[in-house]
Amino acid sequence: MSLYLLEMALDGRNEQEIVKALDVFSQALKGDGEIVEAQVGLEAGRAFLVAQASSAARVEEAARSAGFSVSQVKEVLLVGTELDKVKERAGKANYLVEWNLPAGLTMEQYLKRKKEKSVRYAEIPEVSFERTYVCTDMSKCLCFYDSPDEELVRKARELVEAPIDSLTTIKKVGA
């Protein structure tokens, strides 16, 4: 099974309504996948859901059955941690950085760069890099951080020489 990132509009739903919709989503996937994590972009009006499933079509079908307006579904590679750790720490991250990757960047180049630069995070101990999901089509990556504030996330990104296309405060929802 592969990992898929879904970006969905919240359409004015409150947290309780989102949790109910996630339950419907989870039931729709039953036997063919599971939710890894669901994060709500507080000021962005979007939800970011990562699910493990047999296909992107299956994940999108489950999302639509839950009434979500899906803007995109992409297969992703988890970088920076193991899947079990993500499940344990999914609520720990409070900031999400989106980076639209430059054209021509390969996964090998990205991973090499990440390995070389990530050691610099130690220079800002207040910020904890949690994980990254890289779209397998190399269009973008989503990096999750636990930080006391947005400015420290920006500083951490500068240290690792990685741009920020979008910085969103997030909150875990669901189980």
Secondary structure as GFF3:
##gff-version 3
##sequence-region A 1 175
A	DSSP	beta_strand	2	9	.	.	.	ID=ss1
A	DSSP	alpha_helix	15	29	.	.	.	ID=ss2
A	DSSP	beta_strand	33	41	.	.	.	ID=ss3
A	DSSP	beta_strand	46	53	.	.	.	ID=ss4
A	DSSP	alpha_helix	56	65	.	.	.	ID=ss5
A	DSSP	beta_strand	69	79	.	.	.	ID=ss6
A	DSSP	alpha_helix	83	89	.	.	.	ID=ss7
A	DSSP	beta_strand	95	100	.	.	.	ID=ss8
A	DSSP	alpha_helix	107	117	.	.	.	ID=ss9
A	DSSP	three_ten_helix	118	123	.	.	.	ID=ss10
A	DSSP	beta_strand	128	135	.	.	.	ID=ss11
A	DSSP	beta_strand	140	146	.	.	.	ID=ss12
A	DSSP	alpha_helix	150	159	.	.	.	ID=ss13
A	DSSP	beta_strand	166	172	.	.	.	ID=ss14
###
